Amino acid sequence: MKFETQCMHEGYTPANGAPRVMPIVQSTTYAFDSTDHIGDLFNLPNEHMYSRFSNPTVECVEKKIAALEGGVAAMCTSSGQAASLLSVINVCSAGDSFISTNSIYGGTVNLFAVTLKKLGIECIFVSPEASDEELQAAVKPNTKLVFGETLANPALTVLDIERFAAFAHRNNLPLIVDNTFPTPYLCRPIEHGADIVIHSTTKYMDGHALQVGGVIVDGGHFNWANGKFPDFVEPDESYHGISYTESFGNQAYIIKARMQLMRDLGCYPAANSAFLLNLGLETLAIRMDRYCDNAQKVAEYLEGCKHVASVSYPGLNSSPYYNRAKHYMPKGCSGVITFNIKGGKSAAVKFMDALQLASKVVHVADIRTCVLHPASATHRQLTDAQLEAAGIDGGMIRFSVGLENVEDIIADIAQAMDKLDA
């Protein structure tokens, strides 16, 4: 099936006489005929046993997202932050390190630099434009993975996935890519060498700002038995001595995450949340086309505004990431634009407060146009040095273009810009 068809049909196929629409299985528990049957599920978890591990409704969505990303399996989580956390600690333990680009979402920076540090895991930040020599210098004997964002939030830097994948694989390390902004409709990182893909499904996948969620997709290609990852190979004492690579083959990563981490941390989404997410996924392809088209027109308009110091959008010819974006995201660059208002924070706040159509919210990638001031909101916890590394200053505005008529969006921007002359 083509992508648009997969959005509607993957994950759930109704049996004869069954509901045409994916049903909500609102149950924590599942009944079995024998004690031995339940015991067998702890050897081979191929059925639902408890909804902290898996649920039939959520499983349908997991299968759909895995198909859309070209992976072998997926696991949904209760938030994008939970997906980021589990994707890393599924590989790293106390005493390990990992490498991440510094141009990533501010919440992820704090998770990596502060919270994981408290757990004994070191994050080594590098520039997404670091040379091969600089990247290699960041590798330590205890380094276990490489992390980056396809399209960074909010700097909109475009990761050279193939180069980072090659670097990671030269060192027998997996590459984890956050693909939230592009979604698999615009970019499929696994096809470019990424091993694991994560999303905050709260954003474009949901689209309607209905619920928070996340997902981890296993590409199924990485060799976890290469000698650097004994937790995947050696018997897991916390799970009756099972070897994940021996028992589960190319799904070792996602099964370990589910039966070890999800079992202990319990950050699994509710069935109803998955049902709502699926409604968003069914229209993903149609919506992404409109987001990209609207954002391109708004970005071009902003470039001509006298109060705008600079515009960051990879779809613009002026963007340093234009050619890279064409390679990785030939259909478009999502609906998120960042731009800097002349006059810094005070002018940025004055402009934002004058907007009438755009919603001022702590959110992005909605069907409705929304706007945020990153330096004082999502990235407020970062130091000045971290803000600079992420490409954020006081005049920066994150503008998430919605699905309204683009002429109305531009008219709202124009009247707000006029207020800056007052």
LUMKOL-914537 format. One record per residue (C-alpha): residue in three letters; x, y, z negated. Coordinates in steps of 0.001 Angstrom, whole numbers, plus 500000, padded with zeros to 6 digits. Example, Ala and Ser with C-alpha at 12.3 -4.5 7.8 and 13.67 -1.06 7.14 Angstrom:
<rs>
ALA512300495500492200 SER513670498940492860 
</rs>
This chain:
<rs>
MET500000500000500000 LYS501030503585500609 PHE501518505865497610 GLU498114507537497822 THR496412504141497892 GLN498549502851495026 CYS497408505790492878 MET493858504482493109 HIS494247500712493338 GLU497415499536491546 GLY497192498122488044 TYR493572497004488033 THR491714494762490470 PRO488153493924489419 ALA487190490260489413 ASN483889489142490886 GLY481130490879488963 ALA483579492859486806 PRO483469496643486327 ARG484744498534489382 VAL486279501218487164 MET489073500137484820 PRO487334499437481483 ILE488372500717478077 VAL489271497782475822 GLN488825499439472443 SER490184496718470188 THR493246496315468008 THR493044492534467898 TYR492618489504470163 ALA491235486096469211 PHE492903482759469973 ASP491854479133469654 SER494914477899467775 THR497735478946465488 ASP500259477451467909 HIS498964479688470706 ILE499692482799468646 GLY503103481449467728 ASP503925480838471374 LEU503230484500472136 PHE506183485458469974 ASN508396483352472241 LEU506915484595475501 PRO504836487793475063 ASN502774487348478217 GLU499378487965476608 HIS497978490676474355 MET498225489880470660 TYR497996493240468888 SER497458496758470216 ARG500577498164468597 PHE502492496180471249 SER500123496192474198 ASN496519496679475228 PRO494675495588478397 THR493663499133479394 VAL497125500556478745 GLU498695497614480580 CYS496771498493483739 VAL498218501998483639 GLU501704500653482918 LYS501510498410485983 LYS500319501326488108 ILE503140503636487027 ALA505739500888487483 ALA504496500378491032 LEU504503504111491765 GLU508114504431490559 GLY509275501226492216 GLY510179499579488904 VAL509641496053487593 ALA507761496994484420 ALA506744499949482274 MET505780500730478696 CYS503569503654477741 THR504258505656474598 SER502324508171472518 SER504317511151473883 GLY507099512125476248 GLN509383512699473256 ALA508698509150472101 ALA509655507897475568 SER512915509870475427 LEU513703508554471946 LEU512936504910472666 SER514727504951476007 VAL517957505923474232 ILE517779503931470993 ASN516890500822472976 VAL520521500991474105 CYS522341503020471431 SER522867502225467755 ALA524570504108464932 GLY528195504669465894 ASP527462504874469636 SER527540507894471938 PHE525828508813475180 ILE526174511528477811 SER523414513948478779 THR523276516933481060 ASN522740520147479103 SER520109521484481494 ILE517166519574480028 TYR513984520299478092 GLY514664522139474814 GLY512790519580472726 THR514978516849474173 VAL518106518881473399 ASN517046519082469765 LEU516153515377469689 PHE519574514453471063 ALA521744517013469275 VAL520072517047465850 THR517787514093465157 LEU519884511394466832 LYS522993512841465216 LYS521369512197461828 LEU520907508585462938 GLY524609508292463757 ILE524278508570467544 GLU526378511232469274 CYS525182513055472370 ILE527926514484474574 PHE526482517292476701 VAL527872518015480154 SER526935520426482909 PRO524860518890485710 GLU527445520483488026 ALA530450519034486157 SER533191517619488342 ASP533845513891488487 GLU536921514467486342 GLU534930516374483720 LEU532287513665483636 GLN534885510938483224 ALA536563512860480413 ALA533277512765478475 VAL533214508950478417 LYS534295507300475175 PRO534760503600474352 ASN531428503735472477 THR529472505502475265 LYS526376503518476211 LEU524361505519478771 VAL523968508656480898 PHE520840510847480806 GLY519513513641483007 GLU516351515323484347 THR515475515213488035 LEU514091518749487886 ALA515047520399484609 ASN512508522128482382 PRO512620525136482582 ALA515870525939484412 LEU514750523948487505 THR518236522671488202 VAL518118519641490496 LEU520116516630489350 ASP522358514952491890 ILE520981511542490969 GLU523159509554493344 ARG526376511115492040 PHE525400510616488401 ALA524306507041489132 ALA527643506311490797 PHE529494507824487818 ALA527437505829485323 HIS527839502574487216 ARG531623503021487593 ASN531662502890483815 ASN529161500012483541 LEU526588502383482044 PRO522880502774482877 LEU521455506071484135 ILE518197507224482519 VAL516334509953484411 ASP513444512081483165 ASN511249512460486247 THR508401514426484639 PHE508201517442486941 PRO508583515731490344 THR506527512626489473 PRO507138509595491701 TYR505167511312494466 LEU507965513813495044 CYS510970511738493905 ARG511611508104492986 PRO514935508122491086 ILE515272504328491097 GLU515658504463494883 HIS518613506822494335 GLY520386504618491798 ALA518710505413488462 ASP518181502412486194 ILE515489503686483836 VAL512911506434484504 ILE510890508215481850 HIS508014510700481971 SER506018512947479769 THR502695511830481207 THR501205514838479408 LYS502222516919482420 TYR501417516254486091 MET500476512607485676 ASP497613513609483383 GLY497187517044484950 HIS494186518102482907 ALA495774518793479492 LEU493603516077477955 GLN496119514054475942 VAL499799513731475134 GLY501627510666476424 GLY504830509210477799 VAL506129506223479718 ILE509364504304480265 VAL509883502492483582 ASP512467499722483949 GLY514113499628487365 GLY515157496006486811 HIS518561496308488496 PHE521049497024485699 ASN523286494215484455 TRP522826494279480680 ALA525104491248480402 ASN528192493143481611 GLY529858492919478190 LYS528972496386476854 PHE525489495595475513 PRO525592492638473101 ASP522164493551471657 PHE520616492434474940 VAL522590489202475157 GLU523191487930471648 PRO520348486436469583 ASP518109489071468005 GLU517783488071464357 SER514794490393463967 TYR512961488484466691 HIS513621484824465784 GLY516957484678467588 ILE515818485421471114 SER518254486600473821 TYR516550489210475955 THR518662488735479066 GLU518412484958478870 SER514671484858478238 PHE513402487818480271 GLY515901488377483099 ASN515461491670484912 GLN512797492806482423 ALA515140492484479429 TYR515234496249478804 ILE511508496862478689 ILE510709493679476715 LYS513339494588474124 ALA511859498090473863 ARG508356496670473389 MET508979493731471074 GLN511685495391468975 LEU511141499162468954 MET507414499456469610 ARG506842496727467028 ASP508742498729464405 LEU507852502327465346 GLY504304501855466612 CYS504164504860468949 TYR501782503182471401 PRO498913505112473046 ALA495243504393472470 ALA493171502666475151 ASN491038505756475653 SER494144507870476267 ALA495289505446478956 PHE491845505566480566 LEU492033509363480818 LEU495610509192482109 ASN494475506826484841 LEU491895509361486008 GLY494726511831486483 LEU496916509312488290 GLU494165508560490801 THR494419512118492181 LEU498175512610491653 ALA499171512643495324 ILE496469515116496314 ARG497225517427493409 MET501005517413493905 ASP500640518563497504 ARG498533521531496374 TYR500863522377493471 CYS503856522472495802 ASP502098524523498457 ASN500803527085495945 ALA504128527336494124 GLN506071527907497337 LYS503836530868498205 VAL503977532318494695 ALA507772531967494541 GLU508140533767497867 TYR505858536543496601 LEU507837536921493374 GLU511077537342495318 GLY509629540568496738 CYS508484542042493400 LYS510512545060492270 HIS510258544101488580 VAL511689540617489153 ALA515432540232488696 SER515614536652489966 VAL513438533683490903 SER514348530019490364 TYR512505527590492579 PRO514350524891494549 GLY511989525311497493 LEU513363528797498214 ASN516134529198500781 SER517915531399498248 SER518092528617495652 PRO521509526990495126 TYR519595523707494863 TYR517688524096498119 ASN519610521450500092 ARG519720519031497175 ALA515990519467496653 LYS515339518712500323 HIS517277515473499881 TYR515615514290496671 MET512217515993496953 PRO511441516423500657 LYS507679516793500013 GLY508074519724497631 CYS509426520883494284 SER506390520742491965 GLY504378523718490761 VAL506744525151488152 ILE508620528405488809 THR510926530302486491 PHE511717533961487027 ASN513427536731485118 ILE511725540053484524 LYS513906543159484508 GLY513994544648481021 GLY514399541413479063 LYS512064540002476457 SER509919543119475884 ALA509118543469479585 ALA508503539724479932 VAL506040539760477025 LYS504274542852478392 PHE503854541169481777 MET502586537921480275 ASP500093539645478001 ALA498683541495481022 LEU497887538283482915 GLN494165537527483126 LEU493855534308485149 ALA496986532551483903 SER496651530983480461 LYS499276531682477810 VAL499746528191476385 VAL502419525825475101 HIS501997523605478107 VAL503041523175481704 ALA501951521237484805 ASP498226521734484303 ILE495503522070486942 ARG495110525618485625 THR497853528209486035 CYS499694528722482761 VAL502640530754481550 LEU505184530561478712 HIS508176532467477355 PRO510742529649476789 ALA513254531583474668 SER510654532329471994 ALA508599529141472298 THR509712525718473592 HIS513426526559473344 ARG513234528747470224 GLN515219526251468150 LEU518260526395470440 THR521346528447469697 ASP522354531297472025 ALA525030529033473479 GLN522519526260474106 LEU520088528730475696 GLU522824529957478004 ALA523787526388478916 ALA520140525684479735 GLY520003528823481890 ILE517522530685479666 ASP517511534341478645 GLY514991536700477063 GLY513547537840480360 MET512817534345481635 ILE509214533313482227 ARG508083529768482998 PHE505156530023485382 SER503217526838486071 VAL501171527334489219 GLY497785525631489098 LEU495274524497491689 GLU493311527734491934 ASN493188529607495233 VAL496708530936495642 GLU495416534402496567 ASP493800534654493130 ILE497028533584491431 ILE499058536175493326 ALA496460538867492619 ASP496772538153488889 ILE500555538467489090 ALA500262541714491060 GLN497963543434488543 ALA500200542334485657 MET503275543674487461 ASP501477546989487880 LYS501172547222484114 LEU504963547353483873 ASP504871550736485625 ALA502634552185482924 
</rs>
